[in-house]
Amino acid sequence: MAAQVRMCAGCSKMCRHVCPTFFAWRSDSPTPHSRALLIHQEIIGAREIDKRGVEVLYQCLECSHCLTWCVPEIDIATIVESKRQDLVKTNRQPEGISRLRSVVEETHNPFGEPHSKRNHWIKTRKVKGNRVLYFTGCTAAYREKNSAKDTVSILEALGYSVEITPDEWCCGSPLFRTGEFEAGLKQASHNVEILNNIDADEILVTCPGCYRVLTTDYPENGFELNKPVRHISEFLNQSLSKLQSGNIDVAVTFHDPCHLGRHSNIYDAPRAVIEHVAGAPVVEMARNRENAMCCGNGAGLRTLFPEHAKKIGAERINQARKIGARYVVTSCPFCKEMLSAQSGTEVLVFDLPEFVMRIAMNPNVKTD
């Protein structure tokens, strides 16, 4: 790691032009190069990471956009996450991160909502078909409830029997990404036990953060699930023949969630679903696929720096406006929450299940 950090610290920092936190702060400090320089100086004993250094290390969305521009492929986002774990171990993390951990430990969600109200409101009906275990994730359970409701409705219409995960806890993504590693493992241990004891053919997730954690973080740390995990976009992409195709006469664009795209390499499935349902090609923003700009909502940034996070989200909506998009579809309740809060009425933002429900399941809906 030291050699990679040294190389990144000595780079001409060309990746900063795509770094969302460089955009938000307009400063060299919150850039991949500067974060690497801080860590390098600590490694060689030239400078300890002080309070300002801690702040810079938490001014990172861990979106991995810098990695797509890095010729030697130095994964500085993962290095930053590892350093955050060191900061937590020595109790040097920001107070907001400590509060986040306490909230998740007490309520099993980062919003501090009552655990008893997590998924009990979701209604399912008995359907004869393959049994799918739906891991809703915190955002769909508490903030973007239409996404969860529409997911269940669509799956049942496609012939799946949907089981809502009982006593589901936060997947741990907010904890893993902010350095609260041990607290994340506690969430993982609980969830794996619950998920493995349910009789189902596979696990469905709508949140890419949950998808990455369940498919990557859990097995990397010895927590093995006994059934496959799929993202909703993959489910729907395999069922296109059962989804009605519309004829939308307004521009529809797609926002690639970082955890779904750069971190999980799922780019085509959501686009295929959108294009089938819309009956028209996706109109791409200038920054798309591996070059897509983060929404600003991840890795603790909104918790610590909410105004800067909103600035990043607003810029992403501005990029959609520049291509004349009326609909912005994403495939992440967390991205949807941030982008819709910045979009106003000119641009409508949907999570993928909401878009499918609105268009494919309601063919007479107006699309203006």
N, C-alpha and C positions, 0 to 999 in steps of 0.2 A: 504493500500500500504506500509506503514512504516514497518509493520511486515514482509512482503514478502521481502522488500529490505534488512532488517536486516538479514534475514535468508540466502539470496543470498550472502551478504557481508561476512557472517561467514562460508560459505561453503568451502569445500576442493577443489573447482573449477575443478571438473572432466570434466566439459563440455568444457573446453578450448581446448581440443585436437581436437574438431570438429569446433571450431570457426575460420572462414576464416581470420578474422583480426589478430588473434593470429598467424596464419600461415604467414601472410604477414609481420608483424612487428617483429615476434619472441620475443615478450615482454609480460610481464604480464599486462602491462597497458591497451592495447586495448582488454580486455577480459570481458565477462559478469560479473565476480566476481569484477573486478576493477571498472567497471562502477557502479555497485551496491554499492560498498564501498564509492565511491565519493558521491553518492546521500545520503547514510546513514549518512555520516559525516556531510553533510549539514543539514539533518533533526535534528540531535541531537545537532547542533551548535558547533561541534568540528572544522569544517573547511568549509570555503566558496568555492564554485566552481570557481576557478581562470581560467586564460586563458588556461593553460595546461589542466585543467579539462574539459573545453568546448571542446577542441580538442579531448580528449579521448571519450567524449559523441558523437562526430560526427565521430569517427572511428568505426562505427557500421553499418552493412548492414541491420539490422533489418530482417535478414533472418529467425530468430526463430529456428535455428538449435539447439541452446542451450536448448530450451524448450523440444525438443524430448528426451534429456538426463537428464532432471530435474525431480527427483522423486517427489518432492512436487509441481511440475508443476507451477513454478514461471515464469511468462511471462515477462522477463526482457526487451525484445525488445519493448513491448508496454509501459513499464515504462520509458525506455529511450526516446521513442517518446513523451511521456507526458512531460518529463523534457525538451526536446527540445522546446516544446511549451512555457514553462516558460522562457527559455532563450530568445526566440523571443520577448515575451512580455516585457522583461526588456532590450531589445536591446543588448543582449550579444552573439548573434549568430555570427558565422564566416562571414567575409565579402563576401566570395564566395556564401553563402546561401542567403544573402541579394541581391546579383546580380542576382542569379537564380530567386528569386521572382520577381524582377523588369523586367527581360526578359520575364517571363511568363505573367505578367500583361500587358506588352506592346505588345507582339506578340502572346500570347496565345499558346506558345510552348516553351519548355526549350532550344531549339537550336537557338533561335533568328532569325528564318527564317520568311520571309514575310507571314502573315496570308492569304493573297490573293492567295497564291500558295499552300495552304495546300492540298486540295483534288480535285481541279479543273482539274488536269491532269488525274484522274481516269475515264476511259471510261466504261460505262455500256450499255447494250442493253435491249430492251423490251422482257421479258420472261413471259409467262403466267404461273403463279404459286404463291405459298405463298410469300408474300412480306417481305423481310428481310431488316432491317435497319442496315447498317454496320457502326459501330463506329470505325474508323481506328486506332485512337491513334496517338500520335506524331511521334513515331519512324518509323512506317510503312508509314506514310504520307511524311516524309522528309528524312529518312535515308535508310530504308529497303523497297523500293518501289516495288521490285519484290514480296515481301510477300503480299502486298495489291493487286497488279495486279492479282497474282495467286489465291488469295482468291476469288476475283470477278469472275474470269474465271471458277473456280471449282464450285462455288455456282450456276452460271448460267447453267453450264453443268448438274448439279444435278436437275435443274428445278425450282430454286428459282429466283424470281424477286428481284434484289438487288438495294436498295436505299442507296446512300452515304449520311451520315449525313450532312446537310447544315449548314454552319457557326459553325462547330464543334470547340470547344476550348479544350485545354489540360484537361484531366479528373481531374487533381489536385493531382494525386499521388505523384509527386516529391515534392509538397508543403506540403501535409499532412505528408509524411514520414520525412520531414526535420524540422517540427515544425511550418511551416508557415500556420497555421491552418485557420486563417481568410481569407487569400488569396486563399486557397483551396476552401473554401466555396463559394467564388465569382465565381470560375470556375464551381462549382457544380450547383449553382443557374441558371447560363446561360444554361448549358448543359441539365438540366432537363426540362427546359421550351422548348427548341428546340426539344428534343427527345419526349416529351409528345404530341407535336403538330403534329407529323408525323404519318400518317396512315400506320401502319405496324403490322405484326403479332408478331414480336419479334426483339430484338436487338442482333446483333452478334458482338463479339469482338475477336480480335486475340491476344491482349496484356493482359497477366494475371494481370498486374498492373491496367489496366483499368477495368478488370473483378472484381477485389477485391474492387476497389473504387465504381463502379456502384452498386454492390450487397451488400456491407457492409458499407463503409464510408457514402455514400449518405443516405441510410435509417436510419442509426444511428444518423444522424444529421438533420432528418426531411425532406429530399428530396426524395420523393417517385416517382418512375417510374411507368407508367401505362401499361407497357408491360414487359414480361420476358426478362432476359439477359442470353445469352448462349455463351460459349467459342467455338471457331472453332473446337476444338478437339471433343466436344460433338456433334456438327453438323455432322461432318464427321463420327463419330462412329455410328451414326444412319443411315448412308447411305452407309454402307460397300458393300451392294449387288450391288450398282451402280458404285462402284469403281473397276477398273481392278486390278487383283492381278498379281504381277510380279514374278520374280524368281532371286532375287539378290544373287550373289555369293560372296559378300564381307560382312564383319561384319558391322552391323548397331547398334549403341547404342543410347540411349535417355538421354538427360539432363533434369532433372526435374526443371522447374522454381520455385523459392520459393513461389511466389504469387499464382501459380497454384497448387502446391503440398501441402506444409506445411500449407499455408494460406487458401486454398480453397478445399483441400482434393480431388483433381482431379489427379489421378495417372493412372488409367486403360484405360481411353478413348484414350489418345494419343498413348499409346502402342498398343492398339488394331488396330488403324488405320495404324500404321507403320508396324505391323506384317502382316496385310492383304495386304497392298500395296507391301511390300517387298517379301512376300511369304516365310518368314523365321522369326524365333523368334528374338526378340531384345536381343542383347548381352549386359548384364548389366555391368556397371562400378562397382567397388567395393563399391562406395558410390552412392546409388540410392534410389529412393522414399523418404521417410521421412528422410533418412540419406544422401541425395544428397548434394554435396557441392555447395554453391552459385557461380554464375559466376563472382561476384565482381562488378556488374554494378548498384547496387541499393542504395537507401536511401541517396543520395548525396555523396557517397564515391568517385565515379569517379570525381565528380566536385571538391572536395577538395584535394583528394590524388590520382591522376590519375595513378602514377607509381605503387602504392600498389594495386590498383584495377586491373591493367593489370597483376600483378604478380599472383593474385588469379585466373583470367581467364586463364592464361597460365598453371597453375597447373591443372585446370579442363581439359584442352585439354591433358595434360600429362597423366591424369588418363584414358582418352579415348585411348591414344596410347598404354598404358600398356596392354590393352585387345585386341589390334590389330584392333581397329575400323577404318574403312575407311570413314564411314559417321557418323557424329554426328548430330542427329535431336533434335531440341528443339521445344517448342510450345510457343515461345515468341520472338518477333522481337528484344526486348531489349537485351535478352540473346544472340541471334544470332549475334547481332552487336558486342558484346564484344568477344565472343568465336571465331568468324571468323577472327577477327583482330589478334588473337594470334595463329591461327592454321597452318599458312603456307600453303603449297601445299600437304603435306602428309595426312592431315585430312580435309575432306570437311564438312562444317557446313551448315545446312539448317534449316529454320523455317518450321514447319509442312506443311503449304500450298505449299511451294516451293518443298518439297520432294514429296508430292502427285502429283503435277503438273509434276515434272520431271519423275517420275516412272509410275504412273497410267495413266497419260494422254499422255505419250510418251513411249510406251512399247518397242520401238527399241533402246532406249538410252543405251549407253555403261555404265556399272557400275564399271569400274575399277578405 
